Amino acid sequence: MKSVLKIDNLLINNFATIKNQSIDFSNGFNVIVGETGSGKSLILDALQLTFGARAEKKLVRKDCDFSTVEVSFSIEKAGYKKIKKFCDELGFPFEESIHIKRVIYKEGNSKAFLNHQACPLNILTKFTRKFIDLVGQFENQKLLTPEYQLKLLDSFARIDKDFKKFADLFSTFKNLGQELQKLEGKIENREREIDYLEFQLSEFDTLNPSTEEEERLIAEKNSMLNMEKIESSSNEFRYLTFEENDGGFLSRFKSVVSKITGMALEDSEVLENKVETIENALYEIDELLRAKSNSIQDSESRIEEILDLLDRYQKLKRKFNLPTEELRKKRESLNDELSALKSIETSINEFKKKIVVVKEQCLNLALTLHKDRASAAANLSKELTRVIQKLNMEGASIKFNCEEVESLSSNGLTKLELLAETNPGEGFYNLSKIASGGELSRILLSLRHLMTTQDSISVFLFDEIDTGIGGKTALKIGEMLKEISSCSQVIAITHLPQIASFSNNLIAVEKKTISSRTESKVSVLSRAQIKEYVNQMASLN
């Protein structure tokens, strides 16, 4: 499969012993070399940060506030559609190149950017899983785990999506089982829980809580309290105007007017008419106020009802620690819970029926997966045996032993065991019991070699894949890494000249002391320098 992108440049600033370095990578096979402790692994550490790895404040160079790592990718023509689709799925704008930046602060926090826009780390992680493969120094230990072996087999069989479909369905199956257990556990305490729920609902009684109703009740209460003030003022008006032992305003007013009209004034008749008008007006006011008073007396029971309702609102809000607008939802929730408890047998039967259906679907998918795995296991065993024999493991054989089991698990119905026969005729044994570190490295590399024609991995990072090997085997590994680099960009750290000799681009890391500070200096060597450097490595080895 043709590579869809490649790393062009890595820019590192104030990162551990690297002060300021710009590193160019080429197509094909890039090799990073240097003495132990020179800082060559820092280059892969920096790359991993841009791929979403966890940032550590110890990586910030001493006396610096922050460190930055930036990587630039170019997109091959064959990869435009694939990268665009990936960006669309993530909801990120597509550009003709990809630029990733991480900033790590001395306090330990960090920021991430994709094409100069801030982004969450999971975006970088998804990008890495899709297009980057890191094979670390301890990756061969993962090869011994059944889970990793099954993942490799699924990838080779190209059934990752089918397995994802099964995994989602199996998760539903497990969740249904857990919900069924909860329901069955509730039967024992059902009566007690029903009593408690009914008690809680009784506190709502006929109250149908809503913010609008509470506000209306408060407004009505305030209005009625004002009416009580009106009644008090009405009584005072009546007392001052009409009563007060015949010494009220009206009585005294009429007495004064009578004296005036008794003086036989020319307009006394007009005056008497005016007095009568005033008297009538006062009686009309009294009638109006009496009507208001009677209305208040009729509403005394209503004000008590309103105060009771508002008191219940307050009690419910305190009890459930909820604002008014949430009380109705709480009541509905309690009703739903009560209904569910009363019909729990029906719910249990429904869950059991669902579980039967989903389990059957899981079994069918798992069986299909197992058949595909068994077929792929035979092919992968054959191909992997062929490839490892090219890496100085003559006569060795690999077998992916794929057995169908009765019990359904998160992996389906497959039990996988990776077996190896390192010496002809000695029989197959579990890989963990017979393979050396060097043999594991070669098997792992062989798997990666096979995967380059299978998946979308565009960049392979190998961190000292040559552990535990040397001599002719190292040459064979160098040849295979070179072969992998014909389909995907390869960046590898090595201490072996045999592997370094195959590089298209040799990056040498050297530790120096500058102004009493340790610095790792990076140099990209020319073809002539590569030959000289490899010869020096060979003489030291």
ROTI-357098 format. One line per 10 residues: number of its first residue (from 1); for each residue z, y, x of C-alpha. Coordinates in nm, 3 decimals. Each point is the difference from the previous one (the first is absolute). Layout:
NUM = Z,Y,X; ...
//
This chain:
1 = 0.000,0.000,0.000; -0.096,0.340,0.135; 0.284,0.241,0.081; 0.036,0.289,-0.246; 0.194,0.240,0.224; 0.134,0.044,0.352; 0.266,0.199,0.182; -0.156,0.284,0.200; 0.297,0.188,0.139; 0.378,-0.008,0.022
11 = 0.188,0.323,0.071; 0.366,-0.034,0.104; 0.246,0.286,0.058; 0.365,-0.019,0.111; 0.022,-0.370,-0.080; 0.264,-0.172,0.218; -0.135,0.015,0.357; -0.344,0.123,-0.113; -0.006,0.380,0.012; -0.356,0.083,-0.101
21 = -0.285,-0.252,0.006; -0.336,-0.030,-0.169; -0.145,-0.353,0.010; -0.358,-0.084,-0.092; -0.088,-0.348,-0.125; -0.342,-0.159,-0.007; -0.175,-0.258,-0.213; 0.064,-0.354,0.109; 0.280,-0.114,0.227; 0.262,0.259,0.107
31 = 0.264,-0.123,0.244; 0.326,0.176,0.086; 0.151,-0.091,0.337; 0.289,0.115,0.213; 0.309,-0.121,0.178; 0.303,-0.115,-0.199; 0.188,0.309,-0.120; -0.295,0.234,0.053; -0.014,0.083,-0.372; -0.313,-0.192,-0.103
41 = 0.174,-0.139,-0.310; 0.070,0.359,-0.108; -0.370,0.034,-0.081; 0.019,-0.280,-0.255; 0.334,0.139,-0.125; -0.170,0.335,-0.058; -0.289,-0.165,-0.184; 0.243,-0.196,-0.217; 0.172,0.324,-0.100; -0.329,0.134,-0.133
51 = -0.035,-0.326,-0.191; 0.328,0.057,-0.185; 0.263,-0.155,0.230; 0.358,0.128,-0.023; 0.067,0.306,0.218; 0.299,0.005,0.236; 0.146,0.320,0.141; 0.041,-0.162,0.343; -0.379,0.016,0.035; 0.010,0.381,0.012
61 = -0.015,0.109,0.363; 0.326,0.136,0.136; 0.048,0.378,-0.045; -0.279,0.012,-0.262; 0.043,0.081,-0.368; -0.271,-0.232,-0.122; -0.275,-0.241,0.101; -0.352,-0.026,-0.142; -0.242,-0.291,-0.003; -0.355,0.039,-0.132
71 = -0.278,-0.255,-0.032; -0.362,0.064,-0.093; -0.231,-0.264,-0.150; -0.374,0.013,-0.041; -0.154,-0.184,-0.294; -0.297,-0.223,0.071; -0.297,0.035,-0.237; 0.060,-0.350,-0.130; 0.353,0.099,-0.098; -0.061,0.320,-0.199
81 = 0.009,-0.168,-0.342; 0.301,-0.215,0.087; 0.204,0.291,0.140; -0.098,0.224,-0.293; 0.107,-0.266,-0.249; 0.329,-0.039,0.184; 0.063,0.377,-0.002; -0.087,0.018,-0.370; 0.249,-0.278,-0.077; 0.271,0.191,0.187
91 = -0.095,0.328,-0.167; -0.082,0.166,0.334; -0.312,0.206,0.074; -0.269,-0.180,0.198; -0.123,0.157,0.323; -0.247,-0.117,0.262; 0.283,-0.065,0.246; 0.366,-0.089,-0.025; 0.275,0.194,0.172; 0.363,-0.117,-0.015
101 = 0.296,0.195,0.139; 0.370,-0.076,0.026; 0.267,0.254,0.096; 0.340,-0.139,0.105; 0.293,0.240,0.027; 0.298,-0.041,0.230; 0.226,-0.019,-0.308; -0.178,-0.324,-0.096; -0.211,0.117,-0.295; -0.379,-0.002,0.008
111 = -0.315,0.115,-0.179; -0.335,-0.170,-0.052; -0.345,0.149,-0.055; -0.331,-0.156,-0.099; -0.306,0.219,0.058; 0.234,0.299,0.043; 0.173,-0.056,-0.334; 0.362,-0.113,-0.029; 0.026,-0.359,-0.121; 0.268,-0.265,-0.057
121 = 0.037,-0.274,0.261; -0.106,-0.272,-0.243; -0.352,0.149,0.002; -0.020,-0.057,0.377; 0.143,-0.350,-0.042; -0.265,-0.092,-0.259; -0.270,0.133,0.232; 0.135,-0.211,0.286; 0.019,-0.320,-0.203; -0.360,0.046,-0.101
131 = -0.164,0.083,0.332; 0.245,-0.051,0.292; 0.154,-0.318,0.139; 0.284,0.014,0.253; 0.073,-0.316,0.194; 0.333,0.059,0.176; 0.174,-0.182,0.281; 0.206,-0.197,-0.252; -0.278,-0.055,-0.253; -0.031,-0.362,0.107
141 = 0.348,-0.066,-0.142; -0.128,0.100,-0.344; -0.268,-0.266,0.043; 0.278,-0.260,-0.028; 0.105,0.110,-0.350; -0.157,-0.177,-0.302; -0.032,0.332,-0.188; -0.212,0.154,0.277; -0.208,-0.316,0.034; -0.073,0.003,-0.373
151 = -0.094,0.368,0.015; -0.248,-0.076,0.281; -0.147,-0.290,-0.196; -0.042,0.214,-0.313; -0.170,0.268,0.205; -0.237,-0.255,0.153; -0.072,-0.146,-0.345; -0.054,0.353,-0.137; 0.233,-0.064,-0.291; 0.239,0.291,0.063
161 = -0.090,0.159,-0.335; 0.041,-0.332,-0.182; 0.342,-0.043,0.158; 0.095,0.356,-0.099; -0.093,-0.086,-0.359; 0.215,-0.313,0.018; 0.290,0.186,0.164; 0.001,0.261,-0.279; -0.006,-0.271,-0.266; 0.273,-0.199,0.176
171 = 0.213,0.315,0.014; -0.045,0.035,-0.378; 0.100,-0.366,-0.039; 0.319,0.052,0.205; 0.089,0.320,-0.188; -0.041,-0.176,-0.335; 0.232,-0.274,0.122; 0.262,0.254,0.105; -0.023,0.179,-0.335; 0.040,-0.334,-0.179
181 = 0.315,-0.072,0.201; 0.142,0.339,-0.097; -0.070,-0.066,-0.369; 0.157,-0.346,0.015; 0.302,0.151,0.174; 0.045,0.245,-0.287; 0.037,-0.271,-0.266; 0.355,-0.083,0.112; 0.122,0.358,-0.044; -0.238,0.092,-0.281
191 = 0.255,0.049,-0.283; 0.221,0.220,0.213; -0.297,0.209,0.114; -0.126,0.034,-0.359; 0.342,0.128,-0.113; 0.008,0.251,0.284; -0.353,0.126,-0.070; 0.074,0.033,-0.372; 0.313,0.197,0.085; -0.201,0.235,0.223
201 = -0.262,0.046,-0.270; 0.269,0.069,-0.261; 0.096,0.306,0.202; -0.343,0.138,-0.077; 0.058,-0.087,-0.369; -0.252,0.204,-0.203; -0.052,0.241,0.286; -0.361,0.015,0.115; 0.047,0.204,0.318; -0.251,0.265,0.096
211 = 0.014,0.330,0.184; -0.160,0.173,-0.299; 0.264,-0.126,-0.244; 0.289,0.092,0.229; -0.137,0.352,0.045; -0.046,0.032,-0.380; 0.359,-0.111,-0.062; 0.133,0.248,0.254; -0.200,0.281,-0.162; 0.125,-0.101,-0.347
221 = 0.359,-0.014,0.125; -0.028,0.349,0.148; -0.148,0.130,-0.324; 0.286,-0.144,-0.205; 0.259,0.140,0.236; -0.159,0.342,-0.060; 0.029,-0.055,-0.375; 0.374,-0.047,0.039; 0.012,0.342,0.161; -0.202,0.136,-0.296
231 = 0.254,-0.145,-0.246; 0.286,0.162,0.187; -0.180,0.336,0.001; -0.081,-0.040,-0.373; 0.365,-0.048,-0.088; 0.091,0.303,0.207; -0.272,0.206,-0.175; 0.130,-0.104,-0.343; 0.357,0.077,0.092; -0.077,0.343,0.141
241 = -0.244,0.096,-0.275; 0.150,-0.133,-0.321; 0.358,-0.113,0.050; 0.275,0.133,0.223; 0.236,0.061,-0.300; -0.249,0.228,-0.177; -0.022,0.202,0.315; -0.332,-0.141,0.107; -0.293,0.212,0.100; -0.171,-0.015,-0.340
251 = 0.315,0.097,-0.190; 0.074,0.296,0.226; -0.364,0.103,0.005; -0.021,0.008,-0.381; 0.329,0.191,-0.018; -0.130,0.274,0.228; -0.332,0.020,-0.188; 0.187,0.025,-0.334; 0.188,0.302,0.126; -0.326,0.163,0.107
261 = -0.177,-0.063,-0.331; 0.304,0.134,-0.184; -0.074,0.341,0.145; -0.296,0.029,-0.244; -0.262,0.050,0.264; -0.359,0.054,-0.113; -0.128,-0.319,0.174; 0.303,-0.221,-0.081; -0.226,-0.233,-0.204; -0.224,-0.058,0.303
271 = 0.307,-0.066,0.209; 0.130,-0.256,-0.248; -0.336,-0.181,0.011; 0.013,-0.015,0.380; 0.355,-0.137,-0.012; -0.112,-0.266,-0.246; -0.286,-0.095,0.232; 0.241,-0.036,0.294; 0.240,-0.207,-0.210; -0.280,-0.232,-0.114
281 = -0.121,-0.039,0.360; 0.350,-0.100,0.116; 0.026,-0.261,-0.276; -0.345,-0.136,0.094; 0.108,-0.031,0.363; 0.313,-0.180,-0.116; -0.211,-0.244,-0.204; -0.220,-0.075,0.299; 0.300,-0.061,0.225; 0.163,-0.222,-0.265
291 = -0.318,-0.209,-0.017; 0.009,-0.040,0.379; 0.367,-0.103,-0.017; -0.073,-0.262,-0.266; -0.285,-0.134,0.219; 0.238,-0.034,0.294; 0.253,-0.191,-0.208; -0.276,-0.238,-0.113; -0.097,-0.055,0.371; 0.344,-0.088,0.133
301 = -0.079,-0.372,-0.017; -0.331,0.064,0.180; 0.164,0.178,0.295; 0.237,-0.295,0.038; -0.299,-0.235,-0.004; -0.181,0.210,0.265; 0.305,0.015,0.228; 0.040,-0.378,-0.034; -0.365,-0.059,0.093; 0.019,0.231,0.301
311 = 0.320,-0.172,0.111; -0.179,-0.336,-0.013; -0.282,0.144,0.211; 0.251,0.100,0.268; 0.175,-0.339,-0.006; -0.329,-0.189,0.036; -0.114,0.221,0.287; 0.329,-0.058,0.183; 0.004,-0.374,-0.070; -0.350,-0.072,0.126
321 = -0.012,0.287,0.250; -0.336,0.107,-0.140; -0.151,0.328,-0.120; -0.082,0.029,-0.369; -0.372,-0.062,0.053; 0.079,-0.346,0.147; 0.239,-0.114,-0.275; -0.274,-0.111,-0.239; -0.157,-0.216,0.273; 0.343,-0.149,0.067
331 = 0.043,-0.085,-0.366; -0.345,-0.162,-0.009; 0.083,-0.191,0.320; 0.324,-0.132,-0.151; -0.185,-0.100,-0.317; -0.266,-0.181,0.203; 0.266,-0.179,0.204; 0.183,-0.102,-0.318; -0.321,-0.128,-0.159; -0.083,-0.194,0.316
341 = 0.343,-0.165,0.003; -0.022,-0.093,-0.366; -0.341,-0.160,0.059; 0.074,-0.138,0.346; -0.100,-0.358,-0.086; -0.343,0.125,-0.106; -0.032,0.198,0.325; 0.102,-0.303,0.207; -0.263,-0.216,-0.170; -0.265,0.268,0.057
351 = 0.092,0.024,0.369; -0.017,-0.377,0.036; -0.348,-0.001,-0.152; -0.113,0.280,0.234; 0.143,-0.185,0.301; -0.190,-0.316,-0.091; -0.327,0.194,-0.027; 0.050,0.199,0.323; 0.114,-0.307,0.194; -0.313,-0.184,-0.108
361 = -0.211,0.294,0.120; 0.190,0.001,0.331; -0.052,-0.372,0.047; -0.374,0.029,-0.066; -0.035,0.287,0.248; 0.220,-0.177,0.256; -0.206,-0.317,-0.028; -0.323,0.195,0.053; 0.157,0.176,0.299; 0.111,-0.332,0.148
371 = -0.347,-0.150,-0.029; -0.151,0.305,0.172; 0.269,-0.015,0.269; -0.052,-0.371,0.062; -0.373,0.054,0.044; 0.055,0.302,0.227; 0.270,-0.185,0.198; -0.248,-0.269,0.100; -0.256,0.260,0.112; 0.257,0.217,0.178
381 = 0.143,-0.303,0.182; -0.346,-0.091,0.124; -0.093,0.356,0.101; 0.335,0.074,0.164; -0.014,-0.323,0.200; -0.345,0.094,0.125; 0.114,0.349,0.107; 0.327,-0.098,0.173; -0.187,-0.256,0.208; -0.202,0.290,0.140
391 = 0.331,0.149,0.122; 0.086,-0.280,0.245; 0.163,-0.219,-0.265; -0.247,-0.287,0.046; 0.077,-0.298,-0.218; 0.246,0.194,-0.217; -0.037,-0.005,-0.377; 0.144,0.212,-0.280; 0.058,-0.116,-0.356; 0.103,0.209,-0.301
401 = 0.175,-0.271,-0.202; -0.029,0.114,-0.360; 0.201,-0.203,-0.256; 0.033,0.046,-0.374; 0.359,0.009,-0.125; 0.135,-0.051,-0.352; 0.235,0.297,-0.013; -0.154,0.343,-0.064; 0.111,0.270,0.247; -0.098,0.353,0.097
411 = -0.265,-0.156,0.228; -0.147,-0.211,-0.277; -0.020,-0.378,0.030; -0.077,-0.010,0.371; 0.214,-0.119,0.288; -0.166,0.094,0.328; 0.086,-0.128,0.345; -0.181,0.101,0.318; -0.031,-0.305,0.224; -0.133,-0.033,0.352
421 = -0.100,-0.279,0.233; 0.005,0.149,0.349; -0.084,-0.330,0.173; -0.261,-0.240,-0.147; 0.146,-0.315,-0.153; 0.360,0.127,0.000; 0.000,0.083,-0.371; 0.047,0.320,-0.201; 0.334,0.179,-0.005; 0.128,0.323,-0.149
431 = -0.126,0.288,0.212; 0.353,0.133,0.053; 0.107,-0.324,0.172; -0.273,-0.039,0.260; -0.183,0.326,0.072; 0.092,0.218,0.298; -0.003,0.380,-0.009; -0.339,0.008,0.170; -0.145,-0.252,-0.243; 0.131,0.197,-0.296
441 = -0.165,0.312,0.140; -0.332,-0.179,0.028; 0.021,-0.144,-0.351; 0.086,0.343,-0.138; -0.290,0.161,0.185; -0.233,-0.272,-0.127; 0.107,0.074,-0.356; -0.067,0.370,0.051; -0.340,-0.086,0.142; -0.084,-0.198,-0.312
451 = 0.128,0.277,-0.226; -0.232,0.263,0.148; -0.286,-0.157,-0.193; 0.211,-0.029,-0.316; 0.180,0.324,-0.078; -0.029,0.378,0.021; 0.215,0.046,0.311; -0.170,0.262,0.217; 0.255,0.050,0.278; 0.203,-0.270,0.174
461 = 0.302,0.099,0.208; 0.128,-0.269,0.236; 0.335,0.061,0.169; 0.013,-0.240,0.299; -0.170,-0.290,-0.178; -0.029,-0.158,0.345; 0.371,-0.089,0.020; 0.055,-0.336,0.168; -0.355,-0.052,0.128; -0.203,0.063,0.314
471 = -0.286,-0.129,0.215; -0.305,-0.143,-0.176; 0.172,0.025,-0.338; 0.033,0.376,0.048; -0.374,0.019,0.066; -0.069,-0.192,-0.320; 0.225,0.235,-0.195; -0.176,0.298,0.153; -0.333,-0.144,-0.111; 0.129,-0.051,-0.354
481 = 0.145,0.350,-0.025; -0.336,0.129,0.118; -0.168,-0.212,-0.267; 0.232,0.136,-0.272; -0.083,0.353,0.116; -0.365,-0.055,-0.089; 0.103,0.013,-0.369; 0.315,0.212,0.012; 0.151,0.253,0.237; 0.263,-0.167,0.219
491 = 0.287,0.179,0.177; 0.213,-0.229,0.215; 0.287,0.033,0.243; -0.013,-0.248,0.286; 0.144,-0.063,0.344; -0.275,-0.248,0.095; -0.304,0.106,0.206; -0.207,-0.282,-0.154; 0.025,0.167,-0.340; -0.031,0.356,0.130
501 = -0.330,-0.090,0.168; -0.167,-0.040,-0.342; 0.085,0.351,-0.119; -0.253,0.260,-0.109; 0.266,0.265,0.036; 0.296,-0.039,0.238; 0.298,0.228,-0.058; 0.249,0.009,0.286; 0.358,0.119,-0.052; 0.206,0.113,0.298
511 = 0.356,0.131,0.012; 0.054,0.310,0.215; 0.280,0.246,0.075; -0.105,0.362,-0.057; 0.250,0.284,0.044; 0.287,-0.251,-0.006; -0.123,-0.141,-0.334; -0.154,-0.340,-0.065; -0.348,0.007,-0.149; -0.244,-0.271,-0.101
521 = -0.350,0.104,0.100; -0.304,-0.156,-0.165; -0.344,-0.028,0.161; -0.323,-0.136,-0.148; -0.178,-0.166,0.292; -0.371,0.003,0.084; -0.191,-0.326,0.053; 0.044,0.026,0.376; 0.370,0.073,-0.036; 0.040,-0.294,-0.238
531 = -0.131,-0.243,0.260; 0.229,0.144,0.266; 0.304,-0.001,-0.231; -0.061,-0.360,-0.112; -0.028,-0.110,0.364; 0.335,0.167,0.072; 0.154,-0.181,-0.298; -0.140,-0.331,0.126; 0.140,0.053,0.351; 0.344,0.082,-0.142
541 = -0.009,-0.307,-0.224
//
